[in-house]
Amino acid sequence: MVLKSFQIDPNRPISEQVVAECMRLIVTGVWEPGEKIPSVRVLAVQFGVNPNTVQKSLSVLDERGLLVSPSTAGRFVTENVELVTQSLEGIARMYVEEFAERMQSLGVTSKQAREYLSDFWDAGAVENAN
């Protein structure tokens, strides 16, 4: 599993960060639909956090329908691809909104912001950043 990019931000609740990272793993397909995810204990070690924090975070994803627990066999990623797609779109829109607000605060026009983003994307910087 890819958790090398996970770093705890002391300014945000840890459980919120674990939710966000698990959502990233789901919407990017690292955790595929129907796949059993690692146990709470394993995830706690991988994230470097308390198992109770992981349990709390996974409960949030259970409530959102992104994880399912059909029995005591553990948790699985939902097979509802539409829900996963909606979650990806929601995350993407949140990032776009944040980007737009920052650009506006700098006095950048929407046309300039689109050009900056397009130039950045076309230069391959996005692929190189991952």
DSSP file (Angstrom, degrees, kcal/mol; ACC not computed):
  #  RESIDUE AA STRUCTURE BP1 BP2  ACC     N-H-->O    O-->H-N    N-H-->O    O-->H-N    TCO  KAPPA ALPHA  PHI   PSI    X-CA   Y-CA   Z-CA
    1    1 A M              0   0    0      0, 0.0     2,-0.9     0, 0.0     3,-0.1   0.000 360.0 360.0 360.0 148.4    0.0    0.0    0.0
    2    2 A V        +     0   0    0      1,-0.2    28,-0.1     2,-0.1     3,-0.0  -0.796 360.0 132.8 -99.4  99.4    1.1    3.5   -0.8
    3    3 A L    >   +     0   0    0     -2,-0.9     3,-1.8     2,-0.1    -1,-0.2   0.207  36.5 109.4-123.9  11.0    1.2    5.7    2.4
    4    4 A K  T 3  S+     0   0    0      1,-0.3    -1,-0.1    -3,-0.1    -2,-0.1   0.775  77.6  54.1 -61.6 -25.5    4.6    7.2    1.9
    5    5 A S  T 3  S+     0   0    0     -3,-0.0     2,-0.6     2,-0.0    -1,-0.3   0.553  82.1 109.8 -85.6  -6.1    3.1   10.6    1.1
    6    6 A F    <   +     0   0    0     -3,-1.8     2,-0.4    15,-0.0    -3,-0.1  -0.580  39.0 164.9 -77.6 117.8    1.1   10.6    4.4
    7    7 A Q        -     0   0    0     -2,-0.6     2,-0.3    10,-0.0    -2,-0.0  -1.000  38.2-116.0-132.7 134.2    2.4   13.2    6.8
    8    8 A I        -     0   0    0     -2,-0.4     6,-0.1    39,-0.1    -2,-0.0  -0.518  19.5-148.2 -74.1 129.0    0.5   14.4    9.8
    9    9 A D    >   -     0   0    0     -2,-0.3     3,-1.9     1,-0.1     8,-0.1  -0.876   4.1-152.1 -94.9 114.6   -0.4   18.1    9.8
   10   10 A P  T 3  S+     0   0    0      0, 0.0    -1,-0.1     0, 0.0     4,-0.1   0.617  91.6  63.5 -65.4  -9.5   -0.4   19.3   13.4
   11   11 A N  T 3  S+     0   0    0      2,-0.1    -3,-0.0     3,-0.0    -2,-0.0   0.461 100.1  56.9 -93.5  -1.6   -3.0   22.0   12.4
   12   12 A R  S <  S-     0   0    0     -3,-1.9    -3,-0.1     2,-0.0     5,-0.1  -0.948  97.1 -92.9-128.1 149.1   -5.7   19.5   11.5
   13   13 A P     >  -     0   0    0      0, 0.0     4,-1.6     0, 0.0     3,-0.2  -0.358  32.7-134.2 -58.0 136.2   -7.4   16.7   13.4
   14   14 A I  H  > S+     0   0    0      1,-0.2     4,-2.4     2,-0.2     5,-0.2   0.890 104.1  56.3 -62.4 -40.3   -5.6   13.4   12.7
   15   15 A S  H  > S+     0   0    0      1,-0.2     4,-2.3     2,-0.2    -1,-0.2   0.883 105.1  52.8 -61.5 -36.7   -8.8   11.5   12.1
   16   16 A E  H  > S+     0   0    0     -3,-0.2     4,-2.3     1,-0.2    -1,-0.2   0.891 109.6  49.1 -62.3 -40.5   -9.8   14.0    9.4
   17   17 A Q  H  X S+     0   0    0     -4,-1.6     4,-2.3     2,-0.2    -2,-0.2   0.871 109.6  50.7 -68.9 -37.5   -6.4   13.4    7.7
   18   18 A V  H  X S+     0   0    0     -4,-2.4     4,-2.6     2,-0.2     5,-0.2   0.904 109.9  51.1 -67.0 -41.0   -6.8    9.6    7.9
   19   19 A V  H  X S+     0   0    0     -4,-2.3     4,-2.6    -5,-0.2    -2,-0.2   0.945 111.2  48.5 -58.0 -48.2  -10.3    9.9    6.3
   20   20 A A  H  X S+     0   0    0     -4,-2.3     4,-2.1     1,-0.2    -2,-0.2   0.899 112.3  47.8 -61.4 -42.2   -8.8   12.1    3.5
   21   21 A E  H  X S+     0   0    0     -4,-2.3     4,-2.2     2,-0.2    -1,-0.2   0.908 112.1  48.8 -68.0 -41.0   -6.0    9.7    2.8
   22   22 A C  H  X S+     0   0    0     -4,-2.6     4,-1.9     2,-0.2    -2,-0.2   0.898 110.6  51.6 -64.8 -39.2   -8.3    6.6    2.8
   23   23 A M  H  X S+     0   0    0     -4,-2.6     4,-3.2    -5,-0.2     5,-0.3   0.906 108.2  52.2 -62.1 -40.4  -10.6    8.5    0.4
   24   24 A R  H  X S+     0   0    0     -4,-2.1     4,-1.8     1,-0.2     6,-0.3   0.918 108.3  50.8 -60.8 -42.8   -7.6    9.2   -1.8
   25   25 A L  H  <>S+     0   0    0     -4,-2.2     6,-2.8     1,-0.2     5,-1.0   0.851 115.2  43.7 -63.6 -34.2   -6.7    5.5   -1.8
   26   26 A I  H ><5S+     0   0    0     -4,-1.9     3,-1.2     4,-0.2    -2,-0.2   0.953 114.9  44.8 -75.5 -52.3  -10.3    4.7   -2.8
   27   27 A V  H 3<5S+     0   0    0     -4,-3.2    -2,-0.2     1,-0.3    -3,-0.2   0.743 113.8  50.4 -71.2 -21.3  -10.9    7.3   -5.5
   28   28 A T  T 3<5S-     0   0    0     -4,-1.8    -1,-0.3    -5,-0.3    -2,-0.2   0.504 114.1-116.0 -91.7  -3.8   -7.6    6.8   -7.2
   29   29 A G  T < 5S+     0   0    0     -3,-1.2    -3,-0.2     2,-0.3     3,-0.2   0.551  81.3 123.5  84.5   6.8   -8.1    3.0   -7.3
   30   30 A V  S   <S+     0   0    0     -5,-1.0     2,-0.7    -6,-0.3    -4,-0.2   0.939  86.2  40.1 -62.1 -44.3   -5.2    2.0   -5.0
   31   31 A W  S    S-     0   0    0     -6,-2.8    -2,-0.3    -9,-0.1    -1,-0.3  -0.931 100.7-148.4 -99.6 111.4   -8.0    0.3   -3.0
   32   32 A E    >   -     0   0    0     -2,-0.7     3,-2.4    -3,-0.2    45,-0.4  -0.405  27.5 -80.5 -83.9 155.9  -10.2   -1.2   -5.7
   33   33 A P  T 3  S+     0   0    0      0, 0.0    46,-0.2     0, 0.0    45,-0.2  -0.281 118.9  13.8 -53.4 132.7  -13.9   -1.7   -5.6
   34   34 A G  T 3  S+     0   0    0     43,-2.0     2,-0.2     1,-0.3    45,-0.1   0.329  95.4 135.8  83.3  -7.6  -14.7   -4.9   -3.6
   35   35 A E    <   -     0   0    0     -3,-2.4    42,-2.4    43,-0.2     2,-0.4  -0.504  58.4-121.2 -77.2 139.8  -11.2   -5.1   -2.2
   36   36 A K  B     -A   76   0A   0     40,-0.2    40,-0.3    -2,-0.2    -4,-0.1  -0.652  29.2-140.7 -76.5 131.3  -10.7   -5.9    1.4
   37   37 A I        -     0   0    0     38,-2.2    38,-0.3    -2,-0.4     3,-0.1  -0.522  29.4 -84.8 -89.8 162.0   -8.7   -3.1    3.1
   38   38 A P        -     0   0    0      0, 0.0    -1,-0.1     0, 0.0    37,-0.1  -0.182  55.2 -91.1 -60.7 158.9   -6.1   -3.7    5.8
   39   39 A S     >  -     0   0    0      1,-0.1     4,-2.8    -3,-0.1     5,-0.2  -0.163  35.7-104.9 -66.5 164.1   -7.1   -4.2    9.4
   40   40 A V  H  > S+     0   0    0      1,-0.2     4,-2.6     2,-0.2     5,-0.2   0.911 122.1  50.8 -55.9 -45.0   -7.4   -1.2   11.8
   41   41 A R  H  > S+     0   0    0      2,-0.2     4,-1.9     1,-0.2    -1,-0.2   0.917 110.7  47.4 -62.6 -44.3   -4.1   -2.3   13.5
   42   42 A V  H  > S+     0   0    0      1,-0.2     4,-2.6     2,-0.2    -2,-0.2   0.934 113.7  47.8 -63.3 -45.8   -2.2   -2.6   10.2
   43   43 A L  H  X S+     0   0    0     -4,-2.8     4,-3.1     1,-0.2     5,-0.3   0.890 107.5  56.5 -62.8 -38.5   -3.5    0.8    9.1
   44   44 A A  H  X>S+     0   0    0     -4,-2.6     5,-2.0    -5,-0.2     4,-1.6   0.914 110.4  44.5 -59.5 -42.4   -2.6    2.3   12.4
   45   45 A V  H  <5S+     0   0    0     -4,-1.9    -2,-0.2     2,-0.2    -1,-0.2   0.933 114.3  49.0 -66.5 -45.4    1.0    1.2   12.0
   46   46 A Q  H  <5S+     0   0    0     -4,-2.6    -2,-0.2     1,-0.2    -1,-0.2   0.876 118.7  39.0 -64.0 -37.6    1.1    2.3    8.3
   47   47 A F  H  <5S-     0   0    0     -4,-3.1    -1,-0.2    -5,-0.2    -2,-0.2   0.703 105.7-128.3 -82.7 -20.8   -0.3    5.7    9.2
   48   48 A G  T  <5 +     0   0    0     -4,-1.6     2,-0.3    -5,-0.3    -3,-0.2   0.866  68.6 115.4  74.0  36.5    1.7    6.0   12.5
   49   49 A V  S   <S-     0   0    0     -5,-2.0    -1,-0.3    -6,-0.2    -2,-0.1  -0.799  74.3 -76.0-131.6 172.6   -1.4    6.8   14.5
   50   50 A N    >>  -     0   0    0     -2,-0.3     4,-1.6     1,-0.1     3,-0.8  -0.437  37.3-126.3 -68.7 139.2   -3.5    5.3   17.3
   51   51 A P  H 3> S+     0   0    0      0, 0.0     4,-2.7     0, 0.0     5,-0.2   0.835 110.7  60.0 -55.9 -33.3   -5.8    2.4   16.3
   52   52 A N  H 3> S+     0   0    0      1,-0.2     4,-2.2     2,-0.2     5,-0.1   0.868 103.1  51.8 -63.1 -34.9   -8.7    4.3   17.8
   53   53 A T  H <> S+     0   0    0     -3,-0.8     4,-2.2     2,-0.2    -1,-0.2   0.914 110.4  47.6 -66.3 -43.2   -8.1    7.2   15.4
   54   54 A V  H  X S+     0   0    0     -4,-1.6     4,-2.9     2,-0.2     5,-0.2   0.925 110.9  51.6 -63.6 -44.3   -8.1    4.8   12.5
   55   55 A Q  H  X S+     0   0    0     -4,-2.7     4,-1.9     1,-0.2    -2,-0.2   0.918 110.3  48.9 -58.6 -44.6  -11.4    3.1   13.7
   56   56 A K  H  X S+     0   0    0     -4,-2.2     4,-1.3     1,-0.2    -1,-0.2   0.907 112.7  48.2 -61.3 -42.8  -13.0    6.5   14.0
   57   57 A S  H  X S+     0   0    0     -4,-2.2     4,-1.6     1,-0.2     3,-0.2   0.908 110.5  49.7 -66.4 -43.1  -11.9    7.5   10.5
   58   58 A L  H  X S+     0   0    0     -4,-2.9     4,-2.2     1,-0.2    -1,-0.2   0.835 105.0  59.1 -66.6 -31.3  -13.1    4.2    9.0
   59   59 A S  H  X S+     0   0    0     -4,-1.9     4,-2.4    -5,-0.2    -1,-0.2   0.878 102.9  52.9 -63.2 -37.1  -16.4    4.7   10.7
   60   60 A V  H  X S+     0   0    0     -4,-1.3     4,-1.7    -3,-0.2    -1,-0.2   0.918 110.1  47.2 -62.4 -43.6  -16.8    8.0    8.8
   61   61 A L  H  <>S+     0   0    0     -4,-1.6     5,-1.6     2,-0.2     6,-1.4   0.827 109.4  54.5 -69.5 -31.2  -16.1    6.2    5.5
   62   62 A D  H ><5S+     0   0    0     -4,-2.2     3,-1.2     4,-0.2    -2,-0.2   0.944 108.4  49.2 -61.0 -48.1  -18.6    3.5    6.5
   63   63 A E  H 3<5S+     0   0    0     -4,-2.4    -2,-0.2     1,-0.3    -1,-0.2   0.836 109.4  51.8 -61.9 -34.3  -21.3    6.2    7.1
   64   64 A R  T 3<5S-     0   0    0     -4,-1.7    -1,-0.3    -5,-0.1    -2,-0.2   0.565 114.1-119.6 -79.6  -8.4  -20.5    7.7    3.7
   65   65 A G  T < 5S+     0   0    0     -3,-1.2    15,-0.2    -4,-0.5    -3,-0.2   0.502  83.8 115.7  85.0   3.9  -20.9    4.3    2.1
   66   66 A L  S   <S+     0   0    0     -5,-1.6    12,-2.6    -6,-0.2     2,-0.4   0.755  78.2  39.7 -78.4 -23.8  -17.4    4.1    0.7
   67   67 A L  E    S-B   77   0A   0     -6,-1.4     2,-0.4    10,-0.2    -2,-0.2  -0.947  72.0-164.7-121.9 147.2  -16.6    1.1    2.9
   68   68 A V  E     -B   76   0A   0      8,-2.9     8,-2.8    -2,-0.4     3,-0.1  -0.972  12.9-161.4-131.0 147.6  -18.8   -1.8    3.7
   69   69 A S        +     0   0    0     -2,-0.4     6,-0.1     6,-0.2    -2,-0.0  -0.787  12.0 176.1-126.2  85.6  -18.6   -4.4    6.4
   70   70 A P  S    S-     0   0    0      0, 0.0     2,-0.2     0, 0.0    -1,-0.1   0.739  70.2 -24.3 -66.6 -21.1  -20.9   -7.3    5.3
   71   71 A S  S >  S-     0   0    0      3,-0.5     3,-0.6    -3,-0.1     0, 0.0  -0.803  93.2 -60.5-160.9-158.1  -19.9   -9.4    8.2
   72   72 A T  T 3  S+     0   0    0     -2,-0.2     3,-0.1     1,-0.2    -3,-0.0   0.262 104.2  99.2 -85.0  14.6  -17.0   -9.8   10.7
   73   73 A A  T 3  S-     0   0    0      1,-0.3    -1,-0.2     0, 0.0     2,-0.2   0.367  94.8-102.0 -82.8   5.9  -14.8  -10.6    7.8
   74   74 A G    <   -     0   0    0     -3,-0.6    -3,-0.5   -38,-0.1     2,-0.3  -0.618  50.3 -45.9 108.6-168.9  -13.4   -7.0    7.7
   75   75 A R        -     0   0    0    -38,-0.3   -38,-2.2    -2,-0.2     2,-0.3  -0.810  47.1-167.4-108.3 146.8  -14.1   -3.9    5.7
   76   76 A F  E     -AB  36  68A   0     -8,-2.8    -8,-2.9    -2,-0.3   -40,-0.2  -0.942  29.4-104.5-130.5 151.1  -14.3   -3.7    1.9
   77   77 A V  E     - B   0  67A   0    -42,-2.4   -43,-2.0   -45,-0.4   -10,-0.2  -0.549  50.9-100.7 -70.6 138.4  -14.3   -0.9   -0.6
   78   78 A T        -     0   0    0    -12,-2.6   -44,-0.2    -2,-0.2   -43,-0.2  -0.198  16.3-144.6 -56.9 149.9  -17.8   -0.3   -2.0
   79   79 A E  S    S+     0   0    0    -46,-0.2     2,-1.5   -45,-0.1     3,-0.1   0.326  71.1 111.4 -95.3   5.3  -18.5   -1.7   -5.4
   80   80 A N     >  -     0   0    0    -15,-0.2     4,-1.8     1,-0.2     3,-0.4  -0.644  45.1-179.5 -81.2  89.6  -20.7    1.3   -6.0
   81   81 A V  H  > S+     0   0    0     -2,-1.5     4,-2.7     1,-0.2    -1,-0.2   0.827  77.5  60.0 -63.3 -33.2  -18.5    3.0   -8.7
   82   82 A E  H  > S+     0   0    0      2,-0.2     4,-2.5     1,-0.2    -1,-0.2   0.907 105.1  48.6 -61.8 -41.8  -21.0    5.9   -9.0
   83   83 A L  H  > S+     0   0    0     -3,-0.4     4,-2.1     2,-0.2    -2,-0.2   0.899 111.6  49.4 -64.7 -41.0  -20.5    6.8   -5.3
   84   84 A V  H  X S+     0   0    0     -4,-1.8     4,-2.4     2,-0.2    -2,-0.2   0.919 111.5  49.3 -63.8 -43.2  -16.7    6.6   -5.8
   85   85 A T  H  X S+     0   0    0     -4,-2.7     4,-2.5     1,-0.2    -2,-0.2   0.904 110.0  51.0 -62.8 -42.0  -16.9    8.8   -8.8
   86   86 A Q  H  X S+     0   0    0     -4,-2.5     4,-2.3     1,-0.2    -1,-0.2   0.889 109.8  50.7 -62.5 -39.0  -19.1   11.3   -7.0
   87   87 A S  H  X S+     0   0    0     -4,-2.1     4,-2.3     2,-0.2    -2,-0.2   0.911 109.8  49.8 -65.4 -42.2  -16.5   11.3   -4.1
   88   88 A L  H  X S+     0   0    0     -4,-2.4     4,-2.8     1,-0.2    -2,-0.2   0.931 111.0  49.4 -60.5 -45.9  -13.7   12.0   -6.6
   89   89 A E  H  X S+     0   0    0     -4,-2.5     4,-2.7     1,-0.2    -2,-0.2   0.894 109.9  51.5 -61.4 -40.2  -15.6   14.8   -8.2
   90   90 A G  H  X S+     0   0    0     -4,-2.3     4,-1.9     2,-0.2    -1,-0.2   0.913 111.7  46.0 -63.2 -43.1  -16.3   16.3   -4.7
   91   91 A I  H  X S+     0   0    0     -4,-2.3     4,-2.2     2,-0.2    -2,-0.2   0.930 113.2  50.0 -64.7 -45.1  -12.6   16.2   -3.8
   92   92 A A  H  X S+     0   0    0     -4,-2.8     4,-2.5     1,-0.2    -2,-0.2   0.915 110.3  49.6 -61.2 -43.7  -11.6   17.7   -7.2
   93   93 A R  H  X S+     0   0    0     -4,-2.7     4,-2.7     1,-0.2    -1,-0.2   0.880 108.4  53.8 -63.6 -36.9  -14.2   20.5   -6.8
   94   94 A M  H  X S+     0   0    0     -4,-1.9     4,-2.2     2,-0.2    -1,-0.2   0.926 110.9  45.9 -62.2 -44.2  -12.9   21.3   -3.3
   95   95 A Y  H  X S+     0   0    0     -4,-2.2     4,-2.6     2,-0.2    -2,-0.2   0.891 112.5  50.5 -66.1 -39.5   -9.3   21.6   -4.7
   96   96 A V  H  X S+     0   0    0     -4,-2.5     4,-3.0     2,-0.2    -2,-0.2   0.914 110.2  50.2 -63.9 -42.3  -10.5   23.7   -7.6
   97   97 A E  H  X S+     0   0    0     -4,-2.7     4,-2.5     2,-0.2    -2,-0.2   0.920 111.5  48.1 -61.8 -43.7  -12.4   26.0   -5.2
   98   98 A E  H  X S+     0   0    0     -4,-2.2     4,-2.2     2,-0.2    -2,-0.2   0.925 113.1  48.0 -62.2 -45.0   -9.3   26.4   -3.0
   99   99 A F  H  X S+     0   0    0     -4,-2.6     4,-2.6     2,-0.2    -2,-0.2   0.934 112.3  49.1 -60.2 -47.4   -7.1   27.1   -6.0
  100  100 A A  H  X S+     0   0    0     -4,-3.0     4,-2.7     1,-0.2    -2,-0.2   0.905 110.2  50.6 -62.0 -42.4   -9.6   29.7   -7.4
  101  101 A E  H  X S+     0   0    0     -4,-2.5     4,-2.1     1,-0.2    -1,-0.2   0.905 111.7  48.0 -62.5 -41.1   -9.8   31.5   -4.1
  102  102 A R  H  X S+     0   0    0     -4,-2.2     4,-0.9     2,-0.2    -2,-0.2   0.906 112.3  48.7 -66.6 -40.6   -6.0   31.7   -3.8
  103  103 A M  H ><>S+     0   0    0     -4,-2.6     5,-2.5     1,-0.2     3,-0.7   0.920 111.2  50.3 -65.0 -42.8   -5.7   33.0   -7.3
  104  104 A Q  H ><5S+     0   0    0     -4,-2.7     3,-1.6     1,-0.2    -1,-0.2   0.888 105.0  57.2 -61.8 -38.9   -8.4   35.6   -6.7
  105  105 A S  H 3<5S+     0   0    0     -4,-2.1    -1,-0.2     1,-0.3    -2,-0.2   0.748 107.1  49.8 -65.9 -21.0   -6.7   36.7   -3.5
  106  106 A L  T <<5S-     0   0    0     -4,-0.9    -1,-0.3    -3,-0.7    -2,-0.2   0.452 120.1-110.6 -92.0  -2.6   -3.6   37.4   -5.7
  107  107 A G  T < 5 +     0   0    0     -3,-1.6     2,-0.3    -4,-0.3    -3,-0.2   0.664  65.7 152.7  81.4  16.6   -5.6   39.4   -8.2
  108  108 A V      < -     0   0    0     -5,-2.5    -1,-0.3    -6,-0.2    -2,-0.1  -0.639  41.1-129.2 -81.2 134.4   -5.2   36.7  -10.9
  109  109 A T     >  -     0   0    0     -2,-0.3     4,-2.6     1,-0.1     5,-0.2  -0.337  21.9-111.2 -76.9 164.7   -8.0   36.6  -13.4
  110  110 A S  H  > S+     0   0    0      1,-0.2     4,-2.4     2,-0.2     5,-0.2   0.882 120.1  53.4 -64.2 -36.3   -9.8   33.4  -14.3
  111  111 A K  H  > S+     0   0    0      2,-0.2     4,-2.1     1,-0.2    -1,-0.2   0.932 110.8  45.8 -63.8 -45.3   -8.2   33.4  -17.7
  112  112 A Q  H  > S+     0   0    0      2,-0.2     4,-2.9     1,-0.2    -2,-0.2   0.914 111.7  51.8 -62.9 -43.0   -4.7   33.8  -16.2
  113  113 A A  H  X S+     0   0    0     -4,-2.6     4,-2.6     1,-0.2    -2,-0.2   0.912 109.5  49.4 -62.1 -42.5   -5.4   31.1  -13.7
  114  114 A R  H  X S+     0   0    0     -4,-2.4     4,-2.8     1,-0.2    -1,-0.2   0.902 111.7  49.6 -62.4 -40.1   -6.5   28.7  -16.5
  115  115 A E  H  X S+     0   0    0     -4,-2.1     4,-3.0     2,-0.2     5,-0.2   0.928 111.0  48.8 -64.9 -44.7   -3.4   29.5  -18.4
  116  116 A Y  H  X S+     0   0    0     -4,-2.9     4,-2.5     2,-0.2    -2,-0.2   0.932 114.4  45.7 -59.4 -45.8   -1.1   28.9  -15.4
  117  117 A L  H  X S+     0   0    0     -4,-2.6     4,-2.8     2,-0.2    -2,-0.2   0.921 113.9  48.5 -64.6 -44.1   -2.8   25.6  -14.7
  118  118 A S  H  X S+     0   0    0     -4,-2.8     4,-3.2     2,-0.2     5,-0.2   0.918 112.6  48.2 -63.1 -44.1   -2.7   24.6  -18.4
  119  119 A D  H  X S+     0   0    0     -4,-3.0     4,-1.7     2,-0.2    -1,-0.2   0.917 113.5  47.8 -61.5 -43.6    1.0   25.5  -18.6
  120  120 A F  H  <>S+     0   0    0     -4,-2.5     5,-1.5    -5,-0.2     6,-0.5   0.936 115.4  44.4 -62.1 -47.5    1.8   23.6  -15.4
  121  121 A W  H ><5S+     0   0    0     -4,-2.8     3,-1.6     1,-0.2     6,-0.3   0.928 113.3  50.2 -64.0 -47.2   -0.2   20.5  -16.6
  122  122 A D  H 3<5S+     0   0    0     -4,-3.2    -1,-0.2     1,-0.3    -2,-0.2   0.780 102.2  62.1 -65.0 -27.3    1.3   20.6  -20.1
  123  123 A A  T 3<5S-     0   0    0     -4,-1.7    -1,-0.3    -5,-0.2    -2,-0.2   0.534 114.1-116.7 -76.4  -4.5    4.9   20.9  -18.8
  124  124 A G  T <>5S+     0   0    0     -3,-1.6     4,-2.1    -4,-0.2     5,-0.2   0.582  76.2 132.0  82.0   8.8    4.4   17.5  -17.1
  125  125 A A  H  >< +     0   0    0     -5,-1.5     4,-1.4     1,-0.2    -4,-0.2   0.835  67.7  56.4 -64.4 -32.3    4.8   19.0  -13.7
  126  126 A V  H  > S+     0   0    0     -6,-0.5     4,-0.8    -5,-0.2     3,-0.3   0.950 109.6  43.8 -65.6 -48.3    1.7   17.2  -12.4
  127  127 A E  H >4 S+     0   0    0     -6,-0.3     3,-0.6     1,-0.2    -2,-0.2   0.882 114.1  51.3 -64.0 -37.5    3.0   13.7  -13.4
  128  128 A N  H 3< S+     0   0    0     -4,-2.1    -1,-0.2     1,-0.2    -2,-0.2   0.750 102.7  60.4 -71.8 -23.0    6.4   14.5  -12.0
  129  129 A A  H 3<        0   0    0     -4,-1.4    -1,-0.2    -3,-0.3    -2,-0.2   0.733 360.0 360.0 -76.5 -21.6    4.9   15.7   -8.7
  130  130 A N    <<        0   0    0     -4,-0.8    -1,-0.2    -3,-0.6    -2,-0.2   0.466 360.0 360.0 -82.9 360.0    3.4   12.2   -8.0
